[in-house]
């Protein structure tokens, strides 16, 4: 009889670390698959002109493709990998949602920011860095504990450290933080609320994400629809591309169904966005 590999189960200590500090590093978690993942990343960018909006990446501006894992079977299949699936269920529960995710060639610094500011449902990002990165060459930096809405420390960080600058008398790269140096195959997962940044990197840093969230409770689907409105800036017609759906197992479909049931407004919003925008958003 065929056997299946059981899902990764985070320890209580790992889950407590994530809850307390807003991130978790898992060195070497996907080391055995990183070659195929990197090849798939390059194939997607090549098929889409090499960079942003069908134009070659110039090493000076961020190139971003959204959605990204939806465009290649190897990347879509990461949702089924027992390590990624187990990581997600450990943090979000068995019925989590897969959300729009991006692939990037980064260039230069990325200033401090959060990807959201949610109490619940919890939103997380699983980040795959495809080049060795150190503190001085663009690795992700995080401010531990900056993710807890309503907490005095986190709210103070949110007020004084962000896209609008750093208001505490130091340069952005000197803000106290943890620098999570990585090599390909390492995984970093963090709350969308967690303040993060990168400094000193070159123009060809490769990274893609898997964004996930807890399922929205019954009766709050309108909040999910409101969240998804932001996807129109990437010119998304639906919540997922056909490959993500067509290759889905019953297990994966469970993580797609709530978005698919609530994405009917995206096509119209995207038509409006295309009338106003010269290109899809870069992030």
Backbone as CSV, one residue per row, in Angstrom:
resi,resn,N_x,N_y,N_z,CA_x,CA_y,CA_z,C_x,C_y,C_z
1,UNK,0.845,-1.194,0.000,0.000,0.000,0.000,0.882,1.247,0.000
2,UNK,0.462,2.300,-0.727,1.248,3.526,-0.713,1.221,4.161,0.660
3,UNK,2.305,4.795,0.999,2.387,5.478,2.292,2.482,6.972,2.062
4,UNK,2.028,7.732,3.015,2.129,9.180,2.949,2.971,9.663,4.103
5,UNK,3.694,10.735,3.863,4.517,11.324,4.914,3.628,12.160,5.823
6,UNK,3.687,11.961,7.116,2.840,12.760,8.008,3.247,14.226,8.004
7,UNK,2.283,15.069,8.251,2.549,16.501,8.306,3.533,16.840,9.420
8,UNK,4.341,17.860,9.153,5.131,18.476,10.213,4.193,18.979,11.304
9,UNK,4.571,18.784,12.537,3.821,19.332,13.668,4.782,20.194,14.480
10,UNK,4.510,21.481,14.548,5.355,22.350,15.357,5.233,21.966,16.821
11,UNK,6.333,22.113,17.550,6.311,21.858,18.990,5.570,22.989,19.703
12,UNK,5.166,22.722,20.935,4.518,23.770,21.720,5.459,24.953,21.918
13,UNK,6.759,24.669,22.028,7.726,25.759,22.185,7.808,26.607,20.917
14,UNK,7.777,25.964,19.749,7.814,26.718,18.496,6.563,27.576,18.332
15,UNK,5.420,27.013,18.659,4.182,27.785,18.549,4.173,28.943,19.540
16,UNK,4.689,28.719,20.733,4.768,29.796,21.723,5.730,30.887,21.265
17,UNK,6.836,30.486,20.629,7.798,31.460,20.105,7.113,32.336,19.061
18,UNK,6.377,31.710,18.133,5.694,32.473,17.090,4.668,33.423,17.712
19,UNK,3.883,32.932,18.648,2.860,33.767,19.279,3.489,34.945,20.013
20,UNK,4.633,34.717,20.644,5.279,35.748,21.450,6.026,36.766,20.609
21,UNK,6.772,36.278,19.608,7.677,37.156,18.874,7.220,37.476,17.445
22,UNK,6.260,36.727,16.901,5.693,37.066,15.599,6.424,36.511,14.409
23,UNK,7.368,35.596,14.630,8.094,34.984,13.510,8.669,33.654,13.962
24,UNK,9.117,32.872,12.988,9.771,31.599,13.281,10.685,31.267,12.116
25,UNK,11.923,30.905,12.397,12.884,30.498,11.372,13.036,28.982,11.419
26,UNK,13.023,28.354,10.243,13.135,26.902,10.134,14.267,26.575,9.155
27,UNK,15.509,26.569,9.632,16.662,26.340,8.746,16.582,24.977,8.053
28,UNK,16.832,24.990,6.742,16.950,23.756,5.975,15.669,22.978,5.785
29,UNK,14.528,23.559,6.094,13.274,22.796,6.060,12.989,22.227,4.675
30,UNK,13.294,22.986,3.625,13.016,22.518,2.266,14.305,22.373,1.449
31,UNK,15.380,22.042,2.122,16.676,21.913,1.437,16.621,20.903,0.302
32,UNK,15.860,19.827,0.481,15.819,18.773,-0.533,15.030,19.157,-1.775
33,UNK,14.254,20.233,-1.713,13.416,20.625,-2.851,13.839,21.949,-3.468
34,UNK,14.865,22.590,-2.897,15.126,23.968,-3.290,15.618,24.085,-4.731
35,UNK,16.282,23.042,-5.267,16.715,23.098,-6.659,15.528,23.169,-7.604
36,UNK,14.533,22.302,-7.409,13.336,22.301,-8.257,12.537,23.586,-8.076
37,UNK,12.482,24.084,-6.848,11.752,25.321,-6.575,12.409,26.502,-7.289
38,UNK,13.740,26.571,-7.232,14.456,27.661,-7.898,14.280,27.594,-9.409
39,UNK,14.356,26.401,-9.975,14.131,26.243,-11.419,12.727,26.713,-11.798
40,UNK,11.739,26.368,-10.992,10.371,26.778,-11.275,10.226,28.298,-11.192
41,UNK,10.871,28.898,-10.195,10.859,30.359,-10.062,11.375,31.011,-11.338
42,UNK,12.516,30.518,-11.821,13.104,31.101,-13.024,12.221,30.875,-14.255
43,UNK,11.586,29.720,-14.332,10.702,29.439,-15.465,9.530,30.411,-15.506
44,UNK,8.946,30.693,-14.351,7.815,31.616,-14.314,8.246,33.001,-14.782
45,UNK,9.363,33.496,-14.259,9.802,34.832,-14.676,10.156,34.859,-16.160
46,UNK,10.797,33.805,-16.667,11.146,33.762,-18.080,9.912,33.811,-18.957
47,UNK,8.877,33.077,-18.575,7.634,33.053,-19.357,6.890,34.375,-19.300
48,UNK,7.224,35.204,-18.313,6.551,36.493,-18.170,7.507,37.656,-18.431
49,UNK,8.422,37.445,-19.354,9.271,38.531,-19.823,10.491,38.807,-18.989
50,UNK,10.696,38.057,-17.919,11.908,38.212,-17.125,11.814,39.179,-15.976
51,UNK,10.706,39.895,-15.867,10.600,40.879,-14.799,9.178,41.339,-14.615
52,UNK,8.996,42.600,-14.293,7.685,43.129,-13.963,6.898,43.505,-15.217
53,UNK,5.634,43.100,-15.231,4.705,43.485,-16.302,5.242,43.156,-17.684
54,UNK,5.872,41.972,-17.806,6.341,41.518,-19.104,7.610,42.163,-19.602
55,UNK,8.287,42.914,-18.750,9.524,43.604,-19.143,10.707,42.998,-18.377
56,UNK,11.898,42.976,-18.959,13.059,42.389,-18.257,13.354,43.116,-16.953
57,UNK,13.787,42.359,-15.955,14.191,42.970,-14.688,15.462,43.780,-14.905
58,UNK,15.497,45.009,-14.376,16.625,45.902,-14.627,17.611,45.988,-13.465
59,UNK,17.344,45.283,-12.362,18.253,45.338,-11.226,18.167,46.618,-10.432
60,UNK,17.270,47.522,-10.833,17.151,48.807,-10.150,15.812,48.966,-9.437
61,UNK,14.774,48.332,-9.978,13.446,48.427,-9.410,12.918,47.025,-9.123
62,UNK,12.137,46.908,-8.076,11.560,45.616,-7.726,10.664,45.105,-8.852
63,UNK,10.848,43.849,-9.212,9.935,43.161,-10.112,9.067,42.218,-9.297
64,UNK,7.763,42.244,-9.555,6.825,41.474,-8.746,5.772,40.844,-9.652
65,UNK,5.479,39.571,-9.431,4.417,38.866,-10.135,3.438,38.317,-9.101
66,UNK,2.165,38.673,-9.249,1.099,38.193,-8.369,-0.095,37.778,-9.233
67,UNK,-0.676,36.596,-9.025,-0.199,35.541,-8.133,0.998,34.838,-8.755
68,UNK,1.773,34.148,-7.915,3.010,33.532,-8.395,3.017,32.009,-8.301
69,UNK,2.835,31.410,-7.122,2.832,29.936,-7.081,1.787,29.318,-8.000
70,UNK,0.715,30.065,-8.276,-0.365,29.584,-9.148,0.097,29.320,-10.578
71,UNK,1.280,29.783,-10.952,1.717,29.720,-12.343,2.623,28.533,-12.654
72,UNK,2.905,27.677,-11.650,3.786,26.533,-11.900,3.398,25.392,-10.971
73,UNK,3.311,24.189,-11.525,2.847,23.042,-10.745,3.750,22.746,-9.551
74,UNK,5.065,22.934,-9.709,5.982,22.677,-8.586,5.703,23.635,-7.440
75,UNK,5.469,24.900,-7.750,5.234,25.892,-6.701,3.847,25.721,-6.090
76,UNK,2.858,25.455,-6.919,1.520,25.194,-6.387,1.529,23.981,-5.478
77,UNK,2.334,22.979,-5.844,2.408,21.752,-5.065,3.032,21.914,-3.697
78,UNK,3.706,23.056,-3.452,4.256,23.279,-2.115,3.160,23.326,-1.059
79,UNK,1.958,23.716,-1.451,0.848,23.711,-0.504,0.534,22.306,-0.007
80,UNK,0.905,21.300,-0.801,0.639,19.911,-0.442,1.812,19.259,0.287
81,UNK,2.970,19.905,0.277,4.131,19.344,0.962,3.818,19.240,2.449
82,UNK,4.043,18.079,3.062,3.654,17.913,4.471,4.357,18.864,5.431
83,UNK,5.503,19.400,5.021,6.182,20.356,5.894,5.495,21.718,5.844
84,UNK,5.151,22.179,4.638,4.455,23.452,4.514,3.029,23.333,5.033
85,UNK,2.339,22.246,4.664,0.968,22.062,5.133,0.939,21.929,6.657
86,UNK,1.891,21.206,7.213,1.928,21.052,8.657,2.264,22.342,9.381
87,UNK,3.171,23.120,8.813,3.493,24.424,9.386,2.244,25.296,9.427
88,UNK,1.494,25.294,8.314,0.292,26.120,8.239,-0.776,25.659,9.226
89,UNK,-1.019,24.359,9.287,-2.068,23.881,10.193,-1.670,24.075,11.652
90,UNK,-0.383,23.983,11.949,0.067,24.197,13.326,-0.221,25.615,13.803
91,UNK,-0.144,26.583,12.883,-0.320,27.981,13.254,-1.733,28.505,13.023
92,UNK,-2.457,27.898,12.051,-3.728,28.482,11.619,-4.926,27.548,11.730
93,UNK,-4.680,26.264,11.954,-5.780,25.310,12.001,-5.927,24.568,10.684
94,UNK,-6.738,23.508,10.704,-6.854,22.606,9.560,-7.585,23.215,8.367
95,UNK,-8.320,24.290,8.569,-9.131,24.844,7.481,-8.630,26.216,7.018
96,UNK,-7.326,26.433,7.092,-6.751,27.722,6.693,-7.027,28.029,5.223
97,UNK,-6.898,29.305,4.869,-7.048,29.761,3.487,-5.687,30.025,2.856
98,UNK,-5.517,29.574,1.605,-4.397,30.038,0.792,-4.795,31.363,0.164
99,UNK,-3.929,32.360,0.261,-4.221,33.710,-0.223,-3.230,34.089,-1.323
100,UNK,-3.547,35.147,-2.056,-2.698,35.588,-3.164,-1.258,35.755,-2.701
101,UNK,-0.319,35.212,-3.480,1.088,35.178,-3.104,1.953,35.688,-4.241
102,UNK,3.136,36.188,-3.918,3.939,36.911,-4.891,5.318,36.305,-5.098
103,UNK,5.883,36.545,-6.294,7.266,36.226,-6.604,7.993,37.507,-6.944
104,UNK,9.256,37.627,-6.499,9.935,38.913,-6.595,11.407,38.784,-6.962
105,UNK,11.856,39.753,-7.742,13.263,40.131,-7.783,13.352,41.452,-7.024
106,UNK,13.973,41.420,-5.860,14.100,42.639,-5.062,15.324,43.434,-5.492
107,UNK,15.261,44.737,-5.240,16.373,45.616,-5.558,16.537,46.646,-4.449
108,UNK,17.743,46.715,-3.893,18.018,47.721,-2.873,17.328,47.438,-1.554
109,UNK,17.152,48.504,-0.764,16.589,48.376,0.574,15.067,48.244,0.526
110,UNK,14.535,47.564,1.520,13.093,47.548,1.770,12.882,48.118,3.160
111,UNK,12.187,49.238,3.252,12.042,49.928,4.537,11.091,49.174,5.463
112,UNK,11.103,49.556,6.720,10.284,48.904,7.735,8.802,49.035,7.407
113,UNK,8.083,47.942,7.593,6.646,47.949,7.339,6.022,46.682,7.905
114,UNK,4.715,46.684,8.014,3.922,45.487,8.244,3.135,45.206,6.971
115,UNK,2.758,43.950,6.774,1.932,43.590,5.624,0.445,43.712,5.926
116,UNK,0.117,43.968,7.159,-1.272,44.136,7.587,-1.278,44.504,9.055
117,UNK,-2.470,44.582,9.624,-2.591,44.866,11.050,-3.900,44.241,11.530
118,UNK,-3.850,42.909,11.706,-5.039,42.117,11.975,-4.993,41.561,13.400
119,UNK,-6.144,41.578,14.073,-6.284,40.853,15.328,-6.654,39.409,15.014
120,UNK,-7.725,39.238,14.267,-8.118,37.925,13.772,-9.014,38.130,12.561
121,UNK,-9.026,37.241,11.623,-8.190,36.053,11.557,-6.696,36.394,11.439
122,UNK,-5.862,35.471,11.889,-4.413,35.628,11.783,-3.980,35.437,10.329
123,UNK,-3.135,36.328,9.836,-2.544,36.221,8.504,-1.042,36.009,8.651
124,UNK,-0.486,35.080,7.880,0.952,34.811,7.942,1.552,34.769,6.544
125,UNK,2.849,34.938,6.492,3.614,34.828,5.241,4.729,33.810,5.434
126,UNK,4.800,32.836,4.530,5.925,31.906,4.480,6.841,32.388,3.369
127,UNK,8.077,32.699,3.710,9.006,33.314,2.761,10.096,32.331,2.361
128,UNK,10.338,32.256,1.058,11.367,31.407,0.473,12.405,32.321,-0.172
129,UNK,13.613,32.343,0.370,14.694,33.161,-0.185,15.619,32.252,-0.988
130,UNK,15.836,32.585,-2.249,16.523,31.683,-3.170,17.984,32.046,-3.390
131,UNK,18.494,32.976,-2.597,19.907,33.354,-2.633,20.406,33.467,-1.194
132,UNK,21.708,33.158,-0.941,22.241,33.353,0.413,22.187,34.831,0.779
133,UNK,21.655,35.137,1.966,21.499,36.526,2.380,21.994,36.698,3.806
134,UNK,22.749,37.760,4.018,23.250,38.092,5.344,22.667,39.434,5.787
135,UNK,23.003,39.804,7.002,22.528,41.075,7.556,22.851,42.245,6.627
136,UNK,24.007,42.195,5.984,24.459,43.322,5.167,24.176,43.155,3.685
137,UNK,23.542,42.036,3.306,23.244,41.827,1.878,21.766,41.527,1.642
138,UNK,20.903,42.050,2.524,19.487,42.032,2.226,18.656,40.956,2.882
139,UNK,19.148,40.312,3.942,18.294,39.325,4.619,17.154,40.055,5.343
140,UNK,16.096,39.328,5.627,14.972,39.920,6.336,15.360,40.219,7.781
141,UNK,14.940,41.383,8.249,15.081,41.769,9.644,13.682,41.906,10.233
142,UNK,13.519,41.488,11.473,12.221,41.584,12.133,12.386,42.241,13.499
143,UNK,11.309,42.882,13.951,11.270,43.428,15.297,10.395,42.503,16.128
144,UNK,11.001,41.665,16.975,10.220,40.695,17.748,9.172,41.376,18.624
145,UNK,7.977,40.800,18.628,6.903,41.316,19.465,6.157,42.496,18.885
146,UNK,6.479,42.889,17.664,5.842,44.066,17.053,4.494,43.752,16.415
147,UNK,4.015,42.542,16.582,2.816,42.073,15.871,1.542,42.082,16.686
148,UNK,1.614,42.372,17.975,0.474,42.153,18.864,-0.375,43.422,18.952
149,UNK,-1.506,43.416,18.245,-2.404,44.567,18.244,-2.899,44.835,19.667
150,UNK,-2.782,46.095,20.090,-3.223,46.480,21.431,-2.131,46.446,22.476
151,UNK,-1.010,45.808,22.179,0.116,45.766,23.105,0.859,47.102,23.058
152,UNK,1.260,47.614,24.210,1.882,48.938,24.269,3.140,49.012,23.419
153,UNK,4.023,48.012,23.545,5.257,48.024,22.758,4.941,47.971,21.270
154,UNK,4.090,47.039,20.846,3.797,46.875,19.427,3.129,48.115,18.845
155,UNK,2.221,48.705,19.594,1.541,49.902,19.092,2.518,51.078,18.982
156,UNK,3.479,51.149,19.894,4.487,52.208,19.823,5.390,52.008,18.611
157,UNK,5.805,50.768,18.372,6.600,50.480,17.169,5.799,50.817,15.921
158,UNK,4.532,50.421,15.892,3.697,50.672,14.725,3.570,52.166,14.437
159,UNK,3.582,52.971,15.496,3.469,54.423,15.345,4.768,55.055,14.857
160,UNK,5.905,54.504,15.290,7.180,55.195,15.080,8.119,54.553,14.070
161,UNK,7.791,53.346,13.587,8.656,52.651,12.632,7.782,52.110,11.506
162,UNK,7.959,52.646,10.302,7.128,52.172,9.194,7.478,52.853,7.896
163,UNK,6.585,52.670,6.892,6.832,53.243,5.562,7.069,54.749,5.627
164,UNK,6.450,55.415,6.601,6.580,56.872,6.691,7.865,57.315,7.369
165,UNK,8.736,56.373,7.680,10.019,56.717,8.262,10.177,56.192,9.674
166,UNK,11.352,56.439,10.221,11.683,56.020,11.574,11.802,57.266,12.437
167,UNK,10.997,57.327,13.488,10.884,58.541,14.294,11.523,58.393,15.668
168,UNK,12.564,57.559,15.762,13.181,57.310,17.063,14.651,57.730,17.096
169,UNK,15.079,58.549,16.131,16.410,59.139,16.201,17.545,58.283,15.688
170,UNK,17.243,57.194,14.955,18.296,56.381,14.357,17.952,56.143,12.890
171,UNK,18.952,55.751,12.117,18.707,55.390,10.740,17.904,54.089,10.689
172,UNK,17.114,53.888,9.635,16.312,52.669,9.538,17.109,51.384,9.726
173,UNK,18.327,51.328,9.173,19.123,50.104,9.289,19.671,49.891,10.698
174,UNK,19.560,50.917,11.559,20.066,50.802,12.925,18.969,50.556,13.952
175,UNK,17.740,50.380,13.493,16.650,50.043,14.415,16.951,48.688,15.059
176,UNK,16.842,48.560,16.381,17.084,47.261,17.022,16.156,46.185,16.446
177,UNK,16.750,45.032,16.129,15.985,44.004,15.422,16.755,42.688,15.477
178,UNK,16.147,41.659,14.884,16.827,40.383,14.643,16.990,40.230,13.142
179,UNK,18.228,39.999,12.690,18.502,39.755,11.275,18.522,38.244,11.050
180,UNK,17.626,37.771,10.199,17.482,36.334,9.963,18.244,35.949,8.698
181,UNK,19.541,35.680,8.857,20.363,35.301,7.715,19.929,33.928,7.213
182,UNK,19.849,33.771,5.898,19.318,32.535,5.315,20.173,32.053,4.158
183,UNK,20.070,30.751,3.895,20.587,30.146,2.670,19.412,29.436,2.017
184,UNK,19.468,29.195,0.700,18.348,28.538,0.030,17.987,27.210,0.700
185,UNK,16.704,27.024,0.893,16.203,25.857,1.616,15.706,26.188,3.006
186,UNK,16.173,27.318,3.564,15.648,27.804,4.844,14.265,28.413,4.619
187,UNK,13.438,28.354,5.646,12.104,28.935,5.599,11.967,29.916,6.752
188,UNK,11.359,31.067,6.459,10.997,32.027,7.495,9.500,32.258,7.399
189,UNK,8.803,32.168,8.525,7.367,32.452,8.566,7.145,33.559,9.575
190,UNK,6.293,34.535,9.217,6.040,35.629,10.144,4.620,36.143,9.980
191,UNK,4.125,36.737,11.038,2.814,37.369,11.010,2.833,38.564,10.070
192,UNK,1.725,38.784,9.374,1.637,39.988,8.545,1.823,41.250,9.379
193,UNK,1.508,41.183,10.661,1.646,42.362,11.522,3.094,42.685,11.854
194,UNK,3.967,41.700,11.814,5.341,41.870,12.287,6.095,42.885,11.445
195,UNK,6.705,43.856,12.100,7.514,44.836,11.380,8.763,44.155,10.835
196,UNK,9.015,44.358,9.530,10.174,43.736,8.906,10.753,44.661,7.846
197,UNK,12.003,44.386,7.476,12.730,45.237,6.537,13.925,44.450,6.003
198,UNK,14.649,45.056,5.044,15.894,44.480,4.525,16.774,45.625,4.048
199,UNK,18.080,45.504,4.301,18.997,46.578,3.930,20.287,45.999,3.339
200,UNK,20.838,46.725,2.375,22.145,46.389,1.823,22.142,45.380,0.696
201,UNK,20.980,44.970,0.255,20.924,43.944,-0.780,21.131,44.499,-2.174
202,UNK,21.547,43.632,-3.087,21.721,44.015,-4.485,20.404,44.003,-5.238
203,UNK,20.519,44.029,-6.557,19.346,44.201,-7.403,18.732,42.933,-7.940
204,UNK,19.210,41.760,-7.501,18.740,40.511,-8.093,18.406,39.477,-7.026
205,UNK,17.871,39.926,-5.884,17.521,39.004,-4.794,16.183,38.345,-5.097
206,UNK,16.173,37.013,-5.096,14.974,36.266,-5.462,14.235,35.780,-4.214
207,UNK,12.946,36.011,-4.204,12.134,35.609,-3.061,10.701,35.423,-3.528
208,UNK,10.047,34.375,-3.026,8.613,34.285,-3.233,7.947,33.863,-1.942
209,UNK,6.644,34.070,-1.892,5.910,33.878,-0.653,4.722,32.942,-0.848
210,UNK,4.306,32.367,0.252,2.998,31.742,0.357,2.275,32.460,1.484
211,UNK,1.225,33.190,1.131,0.420,33.894,2.120,-0.773,33.032,2.511
212,UNK,-1.062,32.985,3.795,-2.130,32.153,4.331,-2.845,32.907,5.447
213,UNK,-4.054,32.487,5.744,-4.754,33.061,6.892,-5.712,32.036,7.469
214,UNK,-6.138,32.279,8.696,-7.207,31.485,9.255,-8.478,31.696,8.438
215,UNK,-9.322,30.683,8.389,-10.601,30.832,7.702,-11.423,31.919,8.399
216,UNK,-12.061,32.773,7.594,-12.908,33.812,8.163,-14.166,33.166,8.745
217,UNK,-14.554,33.554,9.949,-15.737,32.947,10.565,-17.006,33.208,9.757
218,UNK,-17.941,32.296,9.856,-19.229,32.450,9.187,-19.870,33.760,9.636
219,UNK,-20.370,34.509,8.678,-20.960,35.809,8.965,-20.000,36.958,8.788
220,UNK,-18.691,36.661,8.606,-17.692,37.717,8.405,-17.046,37.625,7.024
221,UNK,-17.726,36.960,6.110,-17.176,36.830,4.754,-16.997,38.188,4.085
222,UNK,-17.805,39.177,4.470,-17.649,40.516,3.892,-16.278,41.092,4.199
223,UNK,-15.690,40.716,5.342,-14.349,41.190,5.677,-13.314,40.559,4.754
224,UNK,-13.513,39.295,4.418,-12.631,38.648,3.447,-12.744,39.329,2.092
225,UNK,-13.956,39.633,1.675,-14.158,40.316,0.394,-13.482,41.678,0.386
226,UNK,-13.574,42.394,1.507,-12.910,43.694,1.599,-11.393,43.535,1.506
227,UNK,-10.865,42.512,2.174,-9.423,42.258,2.108,-9.000,41.987,0.669
228,UNK,-9.781,41.204,-0.033,-9.439,40.811,-1.399,-9.527,41.964,-2.389
229,UNK,-10.207,43.029,-2.044,-10.276,44.191,-2.938,-8.878,44.672,-3.314
230,UNK,-7.944,44.554,-2.379,-6.575,45.002,-2.638,-5.881,44.211,-3.724
231,UNK,-6.366,43.019,-4.029,-5.735,42.210,-5.065,-5.951,42.788,-6.460
232,UNK,-6.940,43.662,-6.602,-7.199,44.242,-7.925,-6.015,45.085,-8.404
233,UNK,-5.198,45.586,-7.480,-4.047,46.394,-7.909,-3.009,45.540,-8.632
234,UNK,-3.110,44.218,-8.472,-2.234,43.306,-9.220,-2.910,42.791,-10.494
235,UNK,-4.074,43.342,-10.788,-4.844,42.993,-11.986,-5.269,41.521,-11.959
236,UNK,-5.705,41.062,-10.808,-6.186,39.700,-10.653,-7.674,39.629,-10.977
237,UNK,-8.039,38.715,-11.865,-9.436,38.528,-12.245,-10.180,37.620,-11.265
238,UNK,-9.454,36.678,-10.677,-10.032,35.752,-9.704,-9.035,35.566,-8.560
239,UNK,-9.461,34.854,-7.529,-8.593,34.638,-6.386,-7.411,33.750,-6.695
240,UNK,-7.571,32.836,-7.673,-6.495,31.928,-8.073,-6.502,31.776,-9.586
241,UNK,-5.359,31.339,-10.113,-5.291,31.015,-11.530,-5.673,29.550,-11.745
242,UNK,-6.060,29.187,-12.973,-6.593,27.841,-13.213,-5.685,26.709,-12.753
243,UNK,-4.364,26.826,-12.935,-3.470,25.731,-12.575,-3.588,25.376,-11.092
244,UNK,-3.708,26.378,-10.242,-3.823,26.117,-8.806,-5.057,25.287,-8.503
245,UNK,-6.132,25.546,-9.211,-7.387,24.831,-8.984,-7.359,23.470,-9.672
246,UNK,-6.896,23.446,-10.928,-6.958,22.217,-11.727,-6.069,21.105,-11.182
247,UNK,-4.983,21.471,-10.497,-4.060,20.462,-9.961,-4.331,20.159,-8.492
248,UNK,-5.408,20.716,-7.936,-5.651,20.617,-6.501,-6.202,19.256,-6.105
249,UNK,-5.651,18.726,-5.029,-6.210,17.557,-4.361,-7.392,18.012,-3.514
250,UNK,-8.207,17.071,-3.012,-9.273,17.464,-2.082,-8.737,18.234,-0.867
251,UNK,-7.553,17.840,-0.387,-6.970,18.568,0.744,-6.701,20.016,0.370
252,UNK,-6.094,20.242,-0.808,-5.797,21.621,-1.207,-7.074,22.417,-1.447
253,UNK,-8.079,21.786,-2.046,-9.324,22.499,-2.329,-9.953,23.059,-1.061
254,UNK,-9.764,22.378,0.048,-10.302,22.893,1.313,-9.730,24.269,1.627
255,UNK,-8.487,24.503,1.188,-7.815,25.767,1.478,-8.052,26.828,0.395
256,UNK,-8.803,26.463,-0.653,-9.137,27.387,-1.731,-10.606,27.793,-1.715
257,UNK,-11.458,26.978,-1.091,-12.892,27.109,-1.300,-13.475,28.419,-0.776
258,UNK,-12.996,28.929,0.350,-13.614,30.151,0.865,-13.301,31.356,-0.015
259,UNK,-12.072,31.446,-0.515,-11.730,32.538,-1.432,-12.521,32.407,-2.731
260,UNK,-12.616,31.197,-3.276,-13.352,30.998,-4.528,-14.821,31.366,-4.387
261,UNK,-15.373,31.200,-3.196,-16.782,31.527,-2.967,-17.000,33.020,-2.765
262,UNK,-15.901,33.793,-2.685,-16.038,35.219,-2.354,-15.245,36.139,-3.271
263,UNK,-14.861,35.657,-4.464,-14.016,36.482,-5.341,-14.765,37.071,-6.533
264,UNK,-16.093,37.033,-6.519,-16.863,37.491,-7.672,-16.720,38.965,-7.990
265,UNK,-16.270,39.754,-7.041,-16.135,41.195,-7.256,-14.794,41.582,-7.872
266,UNK,-13.852,40.644,-7.940,-12.487,41.001,-8.348,-12.405,41.448,-9.809
267,UNK,-13.110,40.766,-10.701,-12.991,41.089,-12.129,-13.370,42.541,-12.398
268,UNK,-14.463,42.997,-11.797,-14.880,44.379,-12.002,-13.902,45.376,-11.416
269,UNK,-13.404,45.072,-10.222,-12.423,45.959,-9.598,-11.144,46.025,-10.411
270,UNK,-10.749,44.895,-10.984,-9.537,44.879,-11.799,-9.721,45.678,-13.081
271,UNK,-10.892,45.604,-13.681,-11.150,46.440,-14.865,-10.986,47.913,-14.522
272,UNK,-11.502,48.320,-13.386,-11.356,49.711,-12.954,-9.894,50.052,-12.707
273,UNK,-9.144,49.131,-12.086,-7.733,49.389,-11.800,-6.930,49.566,-13.077
274,UNK,-7.219,48.771,-14.094,-6.477,48.862,-15.347,-6.706,50.193,-16.043
275,UNK,-7.843,50.808,-15.820,-8.123,52.119,-16.410,-7.314,53.230,-15.749
276,UNK,-6.869,52.984,-14.501,-6.193,54.017,-13.735,-4.686,53.794,-13.610
277,UNK,-4.230,52.563,-13.809,-2.836,52.194,-13.541,-2.093,51.881,-14.835
278,UNK,-0.849,52.344,-14.941,-0.038,52.065,-16.122,0.515,50.650,-16.125
279,UNK,0.622,50.043,-14.946,1.136,48.673,-14.792,0.584,48.113,-13.491
280,UNK,0.612,46.796,-13.331,0.210,46.233,-12.035,1.134,46.708,-10.933
281,UNK,0.663,46.625,-9.704,1.463,47.065,-8.561,2.746,46.231,-8.432
282,UNK,3.750,46.845,-7.839,5.042,46.170,-7.626,5.174,45.631,-6.200
283,UNK,4.096,45.615,-5.462,4.141,45.090,-4.109,3.088,45.726,-3.239
